[in-house]
Amino acid sequence: MKYLLIALFAIPAAFAQQFRGEAVYQTKQIINLTSYDENGNVIENDPIIEKLKKSYEKEYILYFDKSASLYVEQPKLDDPVPGRPAVSSDIPLHSKFYKDIKDKTYVREKELMSKEFLEMDSLEIFDWKLENETKKIGSYTCYKATYIIPRKPKDPNAEPKAINILGNDKEPQDIVMTAWYTPEIPVSHGPDSYWGLPGLILEVTGMGRILLCSKVTLNPKEGLEIVPPKKGEKVSFQELEEIAIKKMKEMNEMNSRPILKP
């Protein structure tokens, strides 16, 4: 685990009305991938697998004050290919995510089928359970909090699959999300959509992903303005879900059409 770097400026005014901060987060997918050769032997350190794992690694910066935050994905350069320059081809699904915890609303940039949207809706309210367990992240003492995402039972009327290669006939299990927050930074912000704890969230684990803070700067001399993004067509969460379903149906219909030959 990387040590958390801390930069403090203007300590006497740290918790004044103008209090601001920046937190850098690294995100990784928790995936177990194995590749085999033609003889069925495991390939150690397969470069294809390593590159796939690396593609899930992203970096974000959370800019925050007492009432609002802006979560911004940082550009990522692809590994250079011989004869070609390295370019940033990693187009984020939502590059900016603004949360207003005072009004409990959010604004998020999203891209769908090469079209930009501005999703605007109410913040999700997380039913956090505060635990007694603590640990250190850098020099900060962090406290554990969890919440459970209940999984819906399988539909008994659903058509059975012809072949179940995954062997997943068991009932789906509830998902436990775990967060570590520090009251030493008394704001209710966190990475991505997470918020609502009595301290800045420095780590979140669950749903096959981990978000870990690697650096915090309090009251930086310069920083990004914490304002909602404005680029894209304005939609609600439900409206964007309906648009996504419609687009997927259109794509499926196009792919299923027979090719007509002259």
N, C-alpha and C positions, 0 to 999 in steps of 0.2 A: 504494500500500500504506500502510495506517495505521501510524504509528509505535507501537511497543509502549511502553506506560506501565509504569513500574516503581515500586512502593512497597515499601520495606524497613523492617522494624521488628525491634528486638531482634537486631541483627546478630551479637553475640557468641554468641547461643544458636541461630543459624540452623540449624546441623546437629546440634543436640542431640536427645535422644529425643523432645521435645515439638515438634519441627519440624513446621510446618503451612504450607500455602499455598493460594492461590486463583488460578485462571487463567480468564480470560474468552475464549471462542471465538466467532467468527462463522462461520457455515456458508453456503455458496452452492453452487448447482448450476451446473455449466459447461454451459450450453445455448445453442445457436444457433437462434433462432427468427426467422422473417421472415414478415411479413404483406403481402398484395397487395390492391390495389383491384380493382374490377370490370373495369378495363382491363389488368390484369396488371402494373401498376406497383408497385414496392416502396413501402410506407408507412413513412416515416421516423418514428421515435419514436412508434410506435403505442401509445396508452395501455393497451390491452388486453394487449399483449405485455409492456410494462413492469410492469404489475401482476402478470402471471403470473410474471415473473422475480423480482419482489420477494417473492412468496409462498413462494419457496424459501429466502429468507434467514431464518435463525434465530440465536438467541443462547443460549449455554449457559455455565454456570459449573462448573468442575472444582474441587472441594474435595479436597485431598489431604494425606496425611502420609506417613511412610516406607513404610507397608505397605498402606494402603487409600485408595480415592478414591470420590467420589460426583459423578456428572456429571448436572447438573440443567438441564432446559430452562426458559428464562425466558418468562413470559407475553408474548404479542404481541397488540396491539390492531389490529383491522381498520381499513382506511381508512373514515372516517365517511361514511355515506350521508345525503344531505339529508333531514331530518325524523326521523332515527334516531340514537340515541346510539352512540358507539363502544363495542364490546364485544369481549371476548376470546373469540372463537369458534374459535380455533386449538387444537384438542384434540390434544396430542402423542401420538404412537404409543407412545412410551416416555419418560415424563417424568423418570424417575430410573433411573440405571444405576450400581450399586455394584460395585466390583472389589476383591477381596482378593488382592493379588499374592503374599502369603506362602503362602496355601493354594491359590492359583491357581483361585479360584472367583468367580462373579459372581451378582448378583441384579438383575433388571431388571423394572421395571414395563412392562406392555404392555396395550394395549386392542385387543380383537378383537371385531368385531360388537357393539359397545357393552357388552362384558363385560370386566372387569378381570382380568388374570392376573399372576402373580408368577413369572417365568421364572428358574429356579435351575439352574445347570450349571457345568461346568468352563470356564475361560477358554481361548479359542483361542490356540494357540502360534504366533506369527508367525516365519517363517524369515527374519529380517532379514539383509540383506547390508550391512555397514558400508562406506561409501564415503569417499574422501579429500576430496571437495568440501565446501567450507564457504560460509556466507553469514551476514550479519547480519540478525537479526529484532529490531528495536529496538536495544538495546545488548548483546544476547546473541549470542555466537558460536555458530552452530548447525552441526551436521554432518549430512550426508545419509545416509539409509539407505533401502534399497529391498527389496521382496519381490514375488514374482511369483505371481499367481493363474492357474494353467493353465486354459485353456478346453477343455472337452470337445469332441472332433470331432463333426461332424454324424452322426446315425444314418443309415447307408446304407439301412436298411430302413424309414425313416420315409416316410409318404405325401407325395408332392410337392405343393406348393401350386399351385392353379390359376393364380394371377396373383401374381407377385412384384413389387409396386410399389416396394419398397425397394431392389431390386437387390443383395440381400445373399446372393448365392450363394457367396461366398468362404468359406473355412474361417475360423472365429472365431479371433481373435488372443488371445494371453495378455495379461492385464491387469497392468500394472506400477504398484504402489503406491509412492509416494514420501513419506518422512517427514523432517522436520528437527527434530533434538533438540539440547538444550544440556546438556553435562555440568556447567555452572555451577549447575544445579539438579539435584543428584544423586539423583533419584527415577526409578523406572521407569514412571511414569504417562503417560497421554496422553488425548486426547479420545475420546469414544465407546468403542468396544471396543479401541482401540489401546493397546499397552503393550509392555514388554519391552526397551527400549533404555536405554543407560547415561546417561540424562538425560531431563528432561521434554520431551515431544514438543510443539513449538510450532506445527507445521504438518503437515498430511496432504493429499495430492492423489491422486486416482484414482477410477475408476468414475464419472466425470462430476461429482465433488464436491470441494470444497476446504474444509478446516477450518483456520482461521487464528487464532492467539492474538493478542489486542489489548491485554491487560493482565495483569500478574502482581503479586500481593501476597504477600509472604513474611511469615509469622508475624503475621497480622492480629490486632488486639485482640479482634475478635469474628468469628464465622463459624458456618456451619451445622455441626451435629454430623455426623460422618462415620460413619453407621450404615446398614445395609441397609434398603431400603423394605420395608413389611410389608403393603401393601394389595393384595389380589387372591388368586385361587385359585392354589395352588402347583403348578407343572408344570415338566417338563424341556424342553429345547429340542426334542427329538424329539416329545414329547407335544403341544407347542404346534403344531408343524408338522402333525401328524396332525389336530388339531382344526381348523386353518385349511383343510386340504384337504377335510375333511368338510363344513365350513360352505359352502365354495365350491360343492361338488357340490349341496348342498341348495338354494342360491340359483339355480344353473343349472337344476335340475329345476323349481323354482317358476316361473322365467321362461319355460320351454319348455311349460308346461301350457296347453292351449287354454282360451279364455274361453268358459264355458257361458252361453248366454242362455236366459232362461225362455221 
